[in-house]
Every structure is written in C-alpha cells, then in structure tokens.
Amino acid sequence: MSMKTDIVIHPSTRERLNDLILNPFQALLISGPDGIGKTTVAKYYLSVLLQCSIDAIDNYKYGLIISPDKKSISIDQIRQLNEFLTLKTIGSDKIRRFVMIEHANLMTTAAQNSLLKNLEEPPSDTLIILTAGHRFSLIPPILSRVQSLEVYLPTRDMLSEHFQLDDDKFTKIYGLCAGLPGLMAAYVDDNNQKNNEPIIEAFSEARLLLNLSLFDRLCRVEKIAKANYPPYLLTDLLTRMATAALVQQSQKQNNTPSILKWQRVLKAGYTASNKLTAGSNVKLSLSELMLNL
C-alpha cells in the first residue's frame, strides 16, 4: 500500500513514508523545520492507516492531539495523554487509536519522562506520533524509542507545480515563506491561517518587523516575549526568509541595496537564534535583534 496525496512531498520523504505505511511502527517522530508541513504529513499518514479521510483526523473518536499550551507542553498534558491510553477501543482493525504530540520538542523534561513508558510499550492498537522542529531538544531515551521520518524541503520546481500560481506571485510568496510549503499554503489560502497556531503567529510577526521603523520594532519586544510561540521560531523564520530572498536577489542585476538588506537580516536572525539557544535573556536578545534588522 502506498500513499497518494495532493500535498507536496520531497521524493526522499515520500519514499520513507511509503515504507512506514507498509511496515508501521507504533512510535514515530516526524521532524523538520517549522512551517514545512509536518502535521499535514502526519495526518495523511494516519488517514491511510486508519482508513479515513484527512479531514476526519481532527475529530477521530479514538484520537488525541496534544499541542503546546503557550510555549510548552506540560506534564499535566502528558498525564492526560497517558490516561487516554488506558481507555479501551472497540473494533477488529489492528490500528484503532492514535495520539499525536505537536511540537514535541517543547515538552518539559518532566513531561518527556512521563511519556517514556507508553513510548516503550504502547497499547497494541495505538499509534503515537511526535512532530518536532528540533529533534535533539528531546531527551535521548525518547529518541531511542521512536522511528524517525525527516520531512525535507521540496524543490522550488515541485512547489511551483503544486501551487499553480503565476510566476510573479509564486516568486513573492516563495521568498516570503522561505520555500516552506506549510507557510505557503497558509499564505495562499486565508482559510488555512489559524491565528492561534504558533508558526502562523511568528510568520506574521516576522513579515511585520521587516516593514517597521527601528522605534516601532523595539516597541514590539515586550509583546513578542509574551507571545504564544517560542522566540527562536521568529528568529529561525527571519533567517530562512533572508536566505531565500538572497538566492532570488542574486539572480538579478544592479540589486546591491536589496542584497545588503537581506544580508543584514540574515546576520541579525542568525545571531539572535544562537543567543536564544544558548539561554541568553530573551528581551535583551530580541532588543538586539530589532536594532540589527
């Protein structure tokens, strides 16, 4: 059984996904950059194994999806998941239930430890799927208990064929979204833009910052520090947007001012990402980012 979808997937990812459909593992980690479409890939995978439509996954009677509460996933949320797995399911199909943890890299250490037993010995009728932008934020015992699926970035040509936009519009959206198909889909279809999704919030903020004055950027530091998304998500998006824009601008002539602008954004985003990852003060790191954009 192979997977036929209308989503755009890199050939290496599709090949691995088809292998997992033929030989499912009960615990699977789907990793890749935020905005690349990991949740979409996970739902398609589940829809094949559970023999239902992709639209039915959110309301599947034996399904549970855990997402971060603001900036983390707490031990209480994982206890809720563990309790859900003690319930009995009805039916004769081999796989009847799933749990999915979105942004699993945002689980607290206590939450990760609480998940370990069910990862090692999940109920026989259950699939456990984790998605993570940064897999190595997960503790080694979790990584040793899961199979992995890496979601690679589709090529520009694949995305162009998938979205079927005119060249100018595609080029604009591709650059703004850094070639990330999940973000591109949200940008193209306003109905996909759920304002409470961390990646969409961070993407909207990144676009806004690139068009604000220094004073107005600095005024947003407090708001960003308290946002529902982790600050590294914003800096990572700025870095990816700058990288994609530089590739595009390098193909044009007499475009030095624009290249210098995106080089500045790239350096500022990269520096801020490193400081945030190293545990530097969030507001100070964000203030320096605003000064350097």
KOLTOR-202964 format. One line per 5 residues: number of its first residue (from 1); for each residue x, y, z of N, C-alpha, C. Coordinates in Angstrom, 1 decimal. Atoms other than C-alpha are relative to their C-alpha. Last residue first. Layout:
<sites>
NUM> X Y Z X Y Z X Y Z  ...
</sites>
This chain:
<sites>
293> 0.7 0.3 1.2 17.5 44.3 11.4 0.1 1.0 -1.0  -0.9 0.4 1.1 20.3 45.0 13.9 -0.7 -0.4 -1.3  -1.0 -1.0 0.3 18.5 47.1 16.5 0.8 -0.4 -1.3  0.8 -1.1 0.6 15.4 44.8 16.5 1.0 1.1 -0.5  0.6 0.4 1.3 17.6 41.7 17.0 -0.6 1.2 -0.7
288> -1.2 0.0 0.9 19.5 43.4 19.9 -0.4 -0.3 -1.4  -0.3 -1.4 0.2 16.1 44.1 21.5 1.2 0.1 -0.9  1.0 -0.6 0.9 15.1 40.5 21.0 0.3 1.4 -0.3  -0.3 0.6 1.3 18.3 39.2 22.7 -0.9 0.6 -1.1  -1.3 -0.6 0.5 17.8 41.6 25.6 0.3 -0.5 -1.4
283> 0.2 -1.4 0.4 14.2 40.5 26.0 1.2 0.7 -0.5  0.9 -0.1 1.2 15.0 36.8 25.9 -0.2 1.5 -0.5  1.2 -0.7 -0.3 18.0 36.8 28.2 -0.9 0.3 -1.2  -0.1 -1.4 -0.3 20.5 34.4 26.8 -1.3 0.6 0.4  0.6 -0.4 -1.2 19.9 30.7 27.0 0.1 1.4 0.4
278> -1.0 0.1 -1.1 22.4 29.4 24.4 -0.6 0.5 1.4  -0.3 1.4 -0.2 19.5 28.8 22.0 1.0 -0.2 1.2  1.2 0.6 -0.6 18.4 32.4 22.4 0.2 -1.5 0.3  0.1 -0.5 -1.3 21.9 33.7 21.7 -1.2 -0.6 0.8  -1.0 0.6 -0.8 22.3 31.5 18.7 0.0 0.4 1.4
273> 0.4 1.4 -0.2 18.9 32.5 17.3 1.1 -0.7 0.8  1.0 0.1 -1.0 19.7 36.2 17.8 -0.4 -1.5 0.3  -0.6 -0.3 -1.3 23.0 35.9 15.9 -1.0 -0.1 1.1  -0.9 1.1 -0.4 21.3 34.0 13.0 0.6 0.3 1.4  0.8 1.2 -0.4 18.4 36.5 12.8 0.9 -1.1 0.5
268> 0.7 -0.3 -1.2 20.7 39.5 12.8 -0.8 -1.2 0.5  -1.0 0.0 -1.1 23.1 38.0 10.2 -0.7 0.3 1.4  -0.6 1.4 -0.2 20.3 37.0 7.9 0.9 0.0 1.2  1.1 0.8 -0.6 18.5 40.4 8.2 0.5 -1.4 0.4  0.2 -0.6 -1.3 21.7 42.3 7.4 -1.0 -0.8 0.8
263> -1.2 0.5 -0.7 22.4 40.0 4.4 -0.1 0.5 1.5  0.3 1.4 -0.5 18.8 40.7 3.4 1.2 -0.6 0.7  1.1 0.0 -1.0 19.4 44.5 3.4 -0.2 -1.4 0.5  -0.6 -0.4 -1.3 22.8 44.2 1.6 -1.1 0.0 1.1  -0.9 1.1 -0.5 21.2 42.1 -1.2 0.5 0.4 1.4
258> 0.8 1.1 -0.5 18.4 44.7 -1.6 0.8 -1.2 0.6  0.7 -0.4 -1.3 20.8 47.6 -1.8 -0.8 -1.1 0.6  -0.9 0.0 -1.2 23.1 45.6 -4.3 -0.8 0.5 1.2  0.9 0.1 -1.1 20.4 44.9 -6.9 0.7 0.0 1.3  0.1 -1.3 -0.6 22.0 46.0 -10.1 -0.9 0.0 1.2
253> -1.1 -0.9 0.2 21.3 42.7 -11.8 -0.3 1.3 0.7  0.4 -1.2 0.7 19.0 39.9 -10.6 1.3 0.9 -0.1  0.2 0.3 1.5 19.9 36.3 -9.9 -0.4 1.2 -0.7  -1.3 0.2 0.6 21.5 37.2 -6.5 -0.2 -0.3 -1.5  -0.6 -1.2 0.4 18.2 38.6 -5.4 1.3 -0.1 -0.7
248> 0.7 -0.7 1.0 16.4 35.3 -5.5 0.7 1.3 -0.5  -0.1 0.9 1.2 19.0 33.4 -3.5 -0.7 0.7 -1.2  -1.3 -0.2 0.6 19.2 36.3 -1.1 0.3 -0.8 -1.3  0.0 -1.3 0.7 15.5 36.2 -0.6 1.3 0.3 -0.6  0.8 0.2 1.3 15.5 32.5 0.3 0.1 1.3 -0.8
243> -0.7 0.9 0.8 18.3 33.1 2.9 -0.7 -0.2 -1.4  -1.2 -0.7 0.6 16.6 36.1 4.3 0.8 -0.9 -0.9  0.5 -0.9 0.9 13.3 34.2 4.8 1.1 0.8 -0.7  0.4 0.8 1.2 15.1 31.3 6.4 -0.5 1.0 -1.1  -1.2 0.5 0.6 16.9 33.6 8.9 -0.4 -0.7 -1.3
238> -0.7 -1.1 0.6 13.7 35.5 9.7 1.3 -0.4 -0.8  0.7 -0.4 1.2 11.9 32.3 10.2 0.6 1.1 -0.7  -0.2 1.0 1.0 14.5 31.0 12.6 -0.7 0.3 -1.3  -1.3 -0.3 0.6 14.4 34.3 14.5 0.4 -1.1 -1.0  -0.1 -1.3 0.7 10.7 34.1 15.0 1.3 0.1 -0.7
233> 0.8 0.2 1.2 10.7 30.4 16.0 0.0 1.2 -0.9  -0.9 0.6 1.1 13.5 31.0 18.4 -0.7 -0.2 -1.3  -0.7 -1.1 0.8 11.2 33.4 20.3 0.9 -0.6 -1.1  -1.3 -0.3 -0.6 8.9 30.5 21.4 0.8 0.9 -0.9  -1.0 0.7 0.6 5.3 31.0 20.2 1.4 0.2 0.7
228> 0.3 1.5 -0.2 2.3 32.0 22.3 1.1 -0.8 -0.7  0.8 0.6 1.0 3.7 35.6 22.6 -0.2 -1.5 0.2  1.1 0.6 -0.7 5.0 37.1 25.9 -0.9 -0.8 -1.0  -0.5 0.9 -1.1 8.5 37.9 24.6 -1.2 -0.7 0.7  -0.6 1.2 0.5 7.0 39.1 21.3 0.4 -0.9 1.1
223> 1.1 0.8 0.6 4.7 41.6 23.0 0.5 -1.3 -0.5  0.8 0.5 -1.1 7.5 43.0 25.1 -1.0 -0.9 -0.5  -0.8 0.9 -0.7 9.8 43.4 22.1 -0.8 -0.7 1.1  0.6 1.3 0.1 7.2 45.1 20.0 0.7 -1.1 0.8  1.2 -0.1 -0.8 8.1 48.7 20.9 -0.7 -1.4 0.0
218> -0.3 0.1 -1.4 11.6 48.0 19.7 -1.2 0.0 0.9  -0.5 1.3 -0.3 10.3 47.3 16.2 0.3 -0.2 1.5  1.2 0.9 0.0 8.3 50.5 16.2 0.4 -1.4 0.3  0.7 -0.3 -1.2 11.4 52.6 17.1 -1.2 -1.0 0.2  -0.7 0.5 -1.2 13.5 50.8 14.5 -0.8 0.3 1.2
213> -1.2 -0.8 -0.4 10.9 51.5 11.8 0.7 -0.6 1.2  0.2 -1.0 -1.1 8.6 48.7 10.7 1.3 0.8 0.1  0.6 -1.3 0.6 8.4 46.8 7.4 -0.2 1.1 1.0  -0.8 -0.4 1.1 10.6 43.8 8.2 -0.5 1.3 -0.7  -1.2 -0.6 -0.5 9.0 43.5 11.6 0.9 0.6 -1.2
208> 0.3 -1.3 -0.5 5.6 42.9 10.1 1.3 0.7 0.4  0.4 -0.8 1.1 6.7 39.9 8.0 -0.2 1.5 0.4  -1.2 -0.2 0.8 8.4 38.4 11.0 -0.2 0.9 -1.2  -0.8 -0.9 -0.7 5.3 38.9 13.2 1.3 0.3 -0.8  0.6 -1.4 0.2 3.0 37.3 10.6 0.9 1.0 0.7
203> -0.2 -0.4 1.4 5.4 34.3 10.4 -0.6 1.4 -0.2  -1.4 -0.4 0.2 5.6 34.0 14.2 0.2 0.5 -1.4  -0.3 -1.2 -0.7 1.8 34.0 14.5 1.4 0.5 -0.2  0.6 -1.0 0.8 1.5 31.4 11.7 0.2 1.4 0.7  -0.8 -0.2 1.2 4.1 29.1 13.3 -0.6 1.2 -0.8
198> -1.3 -0.7 -0.2 2.5 29.4 16.7 0.7 0.4 -1.2  -1.1 0.9 0.3 -1.0 28.4 15.5 1.3 0.8 0.2  -0.5 0.5 -1.2 -3.6 30.6 17.3 1.1 -1.0 -0.2  -0.8 -1.0 -0.8 -4.2 32.8 14.3 0.6 -0.5 1.2  0.6 0.0 -1.4 -5.4 29.9 12.2 0.9 0.8 0.9
193> -0.7 -0.8 -1.0 -4.5 30.8 8.6 -0.7 0.0 1.3  -1.0 0.8 -0.8 -5.7 28.0 6.5 0.7 0.7 1.1  0.8 0.9 -0.9 -8.9 29.8 5.4 1.0 -0.9 0.8  0.3 -0.7 -1.3 -6.6 32.6 4.1 -0.7 -0.9 0.9  1.4 0.2 -0.4 -5.4 30.2 1.4 -0.3 0.6 1.3
188> 0.8 0.1 1.2 -2.2 31.3 -0.4 -1.5 -0.1 0.3  -0.1 -1.3 0.6 -0.4 32.4 2.8 -1.0 0.0 -1.2  0.7 -0.9 -0.8 -1.4 29.3 4.7 -0.1 1.4 -0.6  1.4 0.4 0.1 -0.3 27.0 1.8 -0.9 1.0 0.9  0.5 -0.4 1.3 3.0 28.9 1.6 -1.5 -0.3 -0.1
183> 0.2 -1.4 0.0 3.6 28.5 5.3 -0.6 0.5 -1.3  1.0 -0.2 -1.0 3.1 24.7 5.2 -0.4 1.5 0.0  1.3 0.3 0.5 5.1 24.5 2.0 -1.1 0.3 0.9  0.6 0.9 -0.9 8.2 26.3 3.4 -1.4 -0.3 -0.4  0.2 1.3 0.6 10.0 27.9 0.5 -0.6 -1.1 0.9
178> -1.3 0.8 -0.1 11.3 30.7 2.7 -0.2 -1.3 -0.6  0.2 1.2 -0.9 7.7 31.9 3.2 1.2 -0.9 0.0  0.5 -0.4 -1.3 8.3 35.5 2.0 -0.1 -1.2 0.9  -0.9 -0.7 -0.7 10.5 34.3 -0.9 -0.4 0.4 1.4  -1.1 0.9 -0.3 8.2 31.6 -2.1 1.1 0.7 0.8
173> 0.4 0.9 -1.1 5.3 34.0 -1.8 1.1 -0.9 0.4  0.2 -0.8 -1.2 6.9 36.7 -4.0 -0.3 -0.9 1.2  -1.3 -0.5 -0.4 8.2 34.2 -6.6 -0.1 0.8 1.3  -0.7 1.1 -0.6 4.8 32.5 -6.8 1.4 0.4 0.6  0.7 0.3 -1.3 3.0 35.8 -7.4 0.8 -1.1 0.8
168> -0.2 -1.1 -0.9 5.4 36.8 -10.1 -0.5 -0.3 1.4  -1.4 0.0 -0.4 5.4 33.4 -11.8 0.3 1.1 1.0  -0.8 -0.7 1.0 1.6 32.9 -11.9 1.4 0.3 0.6  0.2 -1.5 0.0 0.4 30.4 -9.4 0.8 0.6 -1.1  0.6 -0.5 1.3 0.0 26.6 -9.8 -0.4 1.5 0.0
163> 0.9 -1.1 -0.4 0.6 25.7 -6.1 -0.6 0.7 -1.3  1.1 0.3 -0.9 1.9 22.2 -6.8 -0.9 1.2 0.2  1.0 0.9 0.6 3.9 22.8 -9.9 -1.2 -0.2 0.9  0.6 -0.7 1.0 5.7 25.8 -8.3 -1.1 -0.8 -0.7  1.0 -0.9 -0.6 6.3 23.8 -5.2 -0.7 0.8 -1.0
158> 1.1 0.8 -0.5 8.0 21.0 -7.1 -1.1 0.9 0.6  0.9 0.5 1.1 10.0 23.4 -9.1 -1.1 -0.8 0.5  0.7 -1.1 0.5 11.3 25.2 -6.0 -1.0 -0.4 -1.1  -0.7 -0.9 0.8 12.4 21.9 -4.5 -0.9 1.1 -0.5  0.2 0.2 1.4 10.6 20.3 -1.6 0.8 1.0 -0.8
153> 0.6 -1.1 0.7 12.1 20.8 1.9 -0.1 -0.4 -1.5  -1.0 -0.9 0.7 12.8 17.5 3.6 -0.8 1.1 -0.8  0.7 -0.7 1.1 10.5 16.0 6.2 0.9 1.0 -0.6  -0.5 -1.3 0.3 12.6 13.5 8.2 -0.8 0.6 -1.1  0.3 -0.4 1.4 10.8 10.4 9.4 0.4 1.5 -0.1
148> -0.1 -1.4 0.5 12.2 8.8 12.5 -0.4 0.1 -1.4  -0.5 -0.1 1.4 11.4 5.6 14.4 -0.1 1.4 -0.5  0.9 -0.4 1.1 10.9 6.1 18.2 0.8 -0.3 -1.4  1.3 0.8 0.0 12.2 4.6 21.4 -0.8 0.3 -1.2  -0.3 1.4 0.2 15.9 5.7 21.2 -1.2 -0.9 -0.1
143> -0.5 0.2 1.4 14.9 9.3 20.5 0.3 -1.5 -0.2  1.1 -0.1 0.9 12.7 9.3 23.7 0.5 -0.3 -1.4  0.9 1.2 -0.2 15.6 7.9 25.9 -1.2 0.1 -1.0  -0.4 1.2 0.8 17.9 10.6 24.3 -0.9 -1.2 0.2  -1.0 0.7 -0.8 15.9 13.6 25.7 0.3 -1.3 -0.8
138> 0.6 1.2 -0.7 14.1 15.6 23.0 1.1 -0.7 0.7  0.5 -0.5 -1.2 15.6 19.0 22.1 -0.7 -1.1 0.9  -1.0 0.2 -1.0 17.6 17.0 19.6 -0.3 0.8 1.3  0.1 1.3 -0.6 14.6 16.7 17.4 0.9 -0.2 1.2  -1.3 0.3 -0.5 14.3 20.4 16.7 0.0 -1.3 0.8
133> -0.8 -0.8 0.9 11.2 21.2 14.6 1.5 -0.3 0.4  -1.0 -0.9 -0.7 9.4 18.3 16.3 0.8 0.8 -1.1  -0.6 -0.9 1.0 6.3 16.2 15.5 1.0 0.9 0.7  -0.5 -1.3 -0.5 5.5 13.2 17.7 0.5 0.8 -1.2  -0.8 -0.8 1.0 3.3 10.3 16.6 0.4 1.3 0.7
128> -0.4 -1.2 -0.7 2.0 7.5 18.9 0.9 0.8 -1.0  -1.2 -0.7 0.6 0.0 4.8 17.1 0.3 1.3 0.8  -0.2 -1.5 0.0 -2.3 2.6 19.1 1.3 0.4 -0.7  0.9 -0.5 1.0 -4.0 -0.9 18.9 0.3 1.5 -0.3  -0.2 0.7 1.3 -1.2 -2.8 20.7 -0.8 0.6 -1.1
123> 1.0 1.0 0.2 -1.1 -0.3 23.6 0.0 -0.5 -1.4  1.4 -0.5 0.3 2.2 1.4 23.7 -1.0 -1.0 -0.1  1.0 1.1 0.1 5.2 -0.3 25.4 -1.4 0.6 -0.2  -0.7 1.2 0.0 8.3 1.9 25.1 -1.0 -1.2 -0.2  -0.7 0.1 1.2 6.5 5.0 24.1 0.7 -1.3 -0.1
118> 0.9 0.3 1.1 4.0 4.4 26.8 0.7 0.0 -1.3  0.5 1.4 -0.1 6.7 4.1 29.4 -0.9 -0.3 -1.1  -0.9 1.1 0.4 8.6 7.2 28.2 -0.6 -1.4 0.1  0.4 0.6 1.2 5.8 9.8 28.2 0.8 -1.3 -0.3  1.3 0.6 -0.2 6.3 10.9 31.8 -0.5 -0.8 -1.2
113> -0.2 1.1 -0.8 10.0 11.5 31.2 -1.3 -0.8 0.3  -0.6 1.0 0.8 9.1 13.8 28.4 0.2 -1.3 0.7  1.0 0.5 0.9 6.6 15.7 30.5 0.6 -1.1 -0.9  0.9 0.9 -0.8 9.2 16.1 33.3 -1.1 -0.6 -0.9  -0.8 1.3 -0.3 11.8 17.4 30.8 -0.9 -0.9 0.8
108> -0.9 -0.2 -1.1 9.2 20.0 29.6 0.7 -1.4 0.2  0.3 0.7 -1.3 7.7 19.2 26.2 1.0 0.4 1.0  0.4 -1.0 -1.0 8.5 21.9 23.6 -0.5 -0.7 1.3  -1.2 -0.5 -0.6 10.4 19.4 21.4 -0.2 1.1 1.0  -0.4 0.8 -1.2 7.1 17.7 21.0 1.3 0.5 0.6
103> -1.1 -0.8 -0.6 5.9 20.5 18.7 0.5 -0.7 1.2  -0.6 -1.0 0.9 2.7 18.6 18.0 1.0 0.8 0.8  -0.6 -1.2 -0.8 2.1 15.5 20.1 0.6 0.9 -1.0  -1.0 -0.8 0.7 -0.2 13.0 18.3 0.4 1.2 0.9  -0.2 -1.3 -0.7 -2.2 10.2 19.8 1.2 0.7 -0.7
98> -1.3 -0.7 0.1 -3.7 7.4 17.8 0.1 1.2 1.0  -0.2 -1.2 -0.8 -6.3 4.7 18.0 1.3 0.7 -0.3  1.3 -0.6 -0.2 -7.8 1.8 16.0 0.2 1.4 0.7  -0.3 -1.3 -0.5 -4.8 0.0 14.5 -1.3 0.8 0.1  -1.2 0.1 -0.8 -5.3 -3.7 14.1 0.4 1.3 0.6
93> -1.1 -0.5 0.7 -8.9 -3.3 13.0 1.3 0.0 0.9  -0.9 1.1 0.3 -11.3 -5.5 14.9 1.2 0.4 -0.8  -0.2 0.2 1.4 -13.3 -2.8 16.7 1.0 -1.1 -0.2  0.9 1.1 0.5 -13.8 -1.2 20.1 0.2 -0.1 -1.5  0.6 -0.3 1.3 -11.2 0.8 22.0 -0.8 -1.2 -0.5
88> 0.2 1.0 1.0 -10.5 0.6 25.7 -0.5 0.5 -1.3  1.3 0.3 0.4 -9.2 3.5 27.8 0.0 -1.1 -1.1  0.5 1.1 -0.8 -5.8 3.4 29.4 -1.4 -0.4 -0.4  -0.5 1.3 0.5 -4.3 5.4 26.5 -0.4 -1.2 0.9  0.7 0.4 1.2 -6.4 8.4 27.4 0.4 -1.4 -0.5
83> 1.3 0.5 -0.4 -4.9 8.4 30.9 -0.9 -0.4 -1.2  -0.2 1.3 -0.6 -1.4 8.6 29.4 -1.3 -0.6 0.5  -0.2 1.0 1.1 -2.5 11.5 27.2 0.2 -1.4 0.6  1.2 0.1 0.7 -3.9 13.4 30.2 0.1 -1.0 -1.2  0.8 0.9 -0.9 -0.7 12.7 32.1 -1.4 -0.2 -0.6
78> -0.4 1.3 0.3 1.1 14.2 29.1 -0.7 -1.0 0.9  0.5 0.3 1.4 -0.9 17.4 29.3 0.4 -1.5 -0.3  1.5 0.3 -0.1 -0.3 17.5 33.1 -0.6 -0.4 -1.3  0.1 1.4 -0.4 3.5 17.1 32.4 -1.5 -0.3 0.2  -0.3 0.2 -1.4 3.4 20.4 30.5 -0.2 -1.5 0.3
73> 1.0 1.1 -0.2 3.8 21.1 26.8 0.3 -0.5 1.4  -0.5 1.3 -0.4 5.5 24.5 26.4 -1.1 -1.0 0.1  -1.4 0.3 0.5 5.3 28.0 25.0 0.5 -1.4 0.4  -0.9 -1.1 0.1 1.5 28.8 25.1 1.4 -0.5 -0.5  0.8 -1.0 -0.6 -0.1 25.5 25.9 0.9 1.2 0.2
68> -0.5 -0.8 -1.0 1.7 23.4 23.3 -1.0 0.9 0.6  -0.8 -1.2 0.5 -0.3 21.0 21.3 0.5 0.8 1.2  -0.5 -0.9 -1.0 -1.7 17.5 22.1 0.9 1.1 -0.6  -1.1 -0.9 0.4 -3.9 15.7 19.6 0.4 0.9 1.1  -0.3 -1.1 -0.9 -6.0 12.8 20.7 1.2 0.7 -0.5
63> -1.2 -0.8 0.3 -7.7 10.2 18.5 0.2 1.1 1.1  -1.1 0.6 -0.8 -10.1 7.3 19.2 1.3 0.8 -0.2  0.5 0.4 -1.3 -13.2 9.1 18.0 1.0 -0.6 0.9  0.0 1.4 0.0 -11.5 10.9 15.1 -0.3 -0.5 1.4  1.1 0.5 -0.8 -12.4 14.5 15.2 -0.2 -1.5 0.1
58> 0.2 -0.9 -1.2 -9.2 16.1 14.0 -1.1 -0.5 0.9  -1.0 0.3 -1.1 -8.5 13.0 11.8 -0.2 0.9 1.2  0.6 0.7 -1.2 -11.7 13.2 9.8 1.0 -0.2 1.2  0.8 -0.9 -0.7 -10.5 15.8 7.3 -0.6 -0.6 1.3  -0.8 -0.9 -0.7 -7.7 13.5 6.2 -0.8 1.0 0.9
53> -0.4 -1.1 0.8 -10.3 10.9 5.2 0.9 0.9 0.9  1.0 -1.0 0.0 -10.4 7.5 6.9 0.5 1.2 -0.8  1.0 0.2 1.1 -8.7 4.2 6.6 -1.1 1.0 0.1  1.3 0.1 -0.6 -6.9 4.4 9.9 -1.1 -0.1 -1.0  0.0 1.2 -0.9 -3.5 3.6 8.3 -1.4 -0.2 0.7
48> -0.2 1.2 0.8 -4.1 5.9 5.3 -0.1 -1.2 1.0  1.2 0.2 0.8 -5.6 8.8 7.3 0.1 -1.3 -0.8  1.0 0.6 -0.8 -2.8 8.5 9.9 -1.3 -0.4 -0.8  -0.5 1.3 -0.4 -0.1 9.1 7.3 -1.1 -0.7 0.8  0.1 0.8 1.2 -2.1 12.0 5.8 0.4 -1.5 0.3
43> 1.4 0.2 0.2 -2.4 13.5 9.3 -0.3 -0.9 -1.2  0.4 1.0 -1.0 1.3 13.1 10.0 -1.5 -0.4 -0.2  -0.5 1.3 0.3 2.2 14.7 6.7 -0.5 -1.0 1.0  0.8 0.4 1.2 -0.1 17.7 7.4 0.5 -1.4 -0.4  1.3 0.4 -0.4 1.4 18.0 10.9 -0.8 -0.5 -1.1
38> -0.1 1.3 -0.7 4.9 18.0 9.5 -1.3 -0.5 0.4  1.2 0.9 0.2 4.1 20.7 6.9 0.0 -1.3 0.7  -0.2 0.9 1.1 7.4 22.6 6.4 -1.2 -0.9 -0.3  0.6 -0.5 1.2 6.3 25.5 8.6 0.2 -0.9 -1.2  1.3 -0.5 -0.2 8.7 24.7 11.4 -0.5 0.6 -1.2
33> 0.2 -1.4 -0.4 11.7 22.9 10.0 -1.4 0.4 0.3  -0.2 -0.9 1.1 11.7 19.1 10.0 -0.2 1.4 0.4  -0.7 -1.2 -0.3 10.9 16.1 12.2 0.3 0.8 -1.3  0.0 -0.7 1.3 8.3 13.4 12.3 0.7 1.3 0.3  -0.3 -1.4 -0.2 8.9 11.0 15.3 0.2 0.6 -1.4
28> -0.7 -0.6 1.2 7.1 7.7 15.1 0.3 1.5 0.4  -0.5 -1.3 -0.5 6.1 5.3 17.9 0.8 0.6 -1.1  1.0 -0.6 -0.9 3.9 2.3 16.9 0.4 1.4 0.5  -0.5 0.1 -1.3 5.9 1.5 13.8 -0.9 0.7 1.0  0.2 -1.0 -1.0 4.1 0.8 10.6 0.7 -0.3 1.3
23> -0.5 0.6 -1.3 5.6 -1.5 8.0 -0.1 1.0 1.1  -0.1 1.4 0.2 3.9 -0.8 4.6 0.3 -0.7 1.3  1.3 0.4 0.2 2.9 2.7 5.7 -0.1 -1.5 -0.2  0.6 0.0 -1.3 6.4 3.3 7.1 -1.5 -0.5 -0.1  -0.5 1.1 -0.7 7.9 2.3 3.7 -0.7 -0.2 1.4
18> 0.7 1.2 0.5 5.5 4.7 2.0 0.6 -1.3 0.6  1.4 0.0 -0.5 6.7 7.5 4.3 -0.7 -1.3 -0.5  -0.1 0.5 -1.4 10.4 6.7 3.6 -1.4 -0.1 0.6  -0.5 1.4 0.0 9.8 7.0 -0.1 0.0 -0.6 1.4  1.1 0.8 0.4 7.7 10.2 0.3 0.4 -1.5 0.0
13> 1.0 0.1 -1.1 10.4 11.8 2.4 -1.1 -0.9 -0.4  -0.6 0.8 -1.0 13.1 11.0 -0.2 -1.0 -0.1 1.2  0.0 1.4 0.3 10.8 12.3 -3.0 0.6 -0.9 1.1  -1.3 0.4 0.6 10.2 15.6 -1.3 0.0 -1.5 -0.2  -1.0 0.7 -0.9 6.5 16.0 -0.5 1.2 -0.3 -0.8
8> -1.3 0.0 0.7 3.8 18.3 -2.0 1.1 -0.6 1.0  -0.9 -0.9 -0.6 0.3 17.5 -0.8 1.4 -0.2 -0.6  -0.1 -1.2 0.8 -2.3 16.1 -3.1 0.9 1.0 0.7  0.5 -1.2 -0.6 -1.8 12.6 -1.7 0.1 1.2 -1.0  0.3 -1.0 1.0 -1.3 9.1 -2.8 -0.6 1.2 0.6
3> 0.8 -1.2 -0.4 0.3 6.9 -0.2 -0.1 0.9 -1.1  -0.7 -1.3 0.1 1.4 3.4 -1.0 -0.9 1.2 0.3  0.9 -1.2 0.0 0.0 0.0 0.0 0.9 1.2 0.0
</sites>
